[in-house]
């Protein structure tokens, strides 16, 4: 009776791992071939992504500028404490100690 270093379970596990690696390899080759053939489509998708991100950044910056403009406009030189309505600061003398 010969001694076996692996069981049937080990054989099934190695075969399933090999088949999984084979499928991943085929998917990678297919994706690479797809990018090679349709490079104009992928370039268009990347350009659209960058354009959308740039437009979003510009919209956010415009919103911040608009809010800052409104805050600057709301503060008149006659009323210095317009941002301190209903705020009272109580300070005690610390020289007592």
C-alpha positions in Angstrom: 0.0 0.0 0.0 1.7 3.2 -1.2 1.8 6.3 1.0 0.1 9.4 -0.5 1.2 12.9 0.5 -2.1 14.4 -0.5 -5.8 13.5 -0.3 -8.6 13.9 -2.7 -9.6 17.1 -0.8 -6.2 18.6 -1.6 -6.5 17.7 -5.2 -10.0 19.3 -5.5 -8.8 22.5 -3.8 -5.8 22.8 -6.1 -7.9 22.2 -9.2 -10.5 24.8 -8.1 -7.7 27.3 -7.3 -6.1 26.7 -10.7 -9.4 27.1 -12.5 -10.0 30.4 -10.6 -6.6 31.7 -11.6 -7.3 30.7 -15.2 -10.6 32.6 -15.3 -8.9 35.7 -13.8 -6.1 35.5 -16.4 -8.6 35.2 -19.3 -10.6 38.1 -17.9 -7.4 40.2 -17.7 -6.5 39.3 -21.3 -10.0 40.1 -22.5 -10.1 43.4 -20.7 -6.6 44.4 -22.1 -7.8 43.5 -25.6 -11.0 45.4 -25.1 -9.0 48.5 -24.1 -6.7 48.1 -27.0 -9.5 47.8 -29.5 -11.8 50.5 -28.0 -9.2 53.0 -26.8 -11.2 55.9 -28.2 -14.2 54.9 -26.1 -12.1 54.6 -22.9 -10.4 57.9 -23.7 -13.8 59.5 -24.1 -15.0 58.0 -20.7 -11.8 59.2 -19.0 -12.2 62.7 -20.5 -15.9 62.8 -19.4 -14.9 61.8 -15.9 -12.3 64.6 -15.7 -14.7 67.1 -17.2 -17.4 66.2 -14.7 -14.9 66.4 -11.8 -13.7 69.8 -13.0 -17.2 71.2 -13.4 -18.0 70.0 -9.8 -14.9 71.8 -8.4 -15.8 75.0 -10.3 -19.4 74.9 -9.0 -18.2 74.4 -5.4 -15.7 77.2 -5.7 -18.4 79.5 -7.2 -20.7 78.6 -4.3 -18.0 79.5 -1.8 -17.2 82.8 -3.5 -20.9 83.7 -3.6 -21.4 82.9 0.1 -18.3 85.0 0.9 -19.6 87.9 -1.2 -23.0 87.8 0.6 -21.2 87.8 4.0 -19.1 90.8 2.9 -22.1 92.7 1.6 -24.1 92.0 4.7 -21.5 93.7 7.0 -22.0 97.5 6.8 -19.3 99.9 8.1 -21.9 101.5 10.4 -22.6 98.3 12.3 -19.4 96.6 13.4 -21.1 94.0 15.6 -23.5 92.5 13.0 -22.1 89.1 13.5 -22.4 89.3 17.3 -26.2 89.6 17.7 -27.3 88.1 21.0 -23.8 87.3 22.2 -22.6 88.5 25.6 -19.1 88.0 26.8 -18.6 88.0 30.6 -15.1 88.4 31.7 -14.2 88.3 35.4 -11.1 90.1 36.8 -8.4 87.5 37.3 -6.4 89.8 39.6 -8.4 88.7 42.7 -6.3 85.5 43.2 
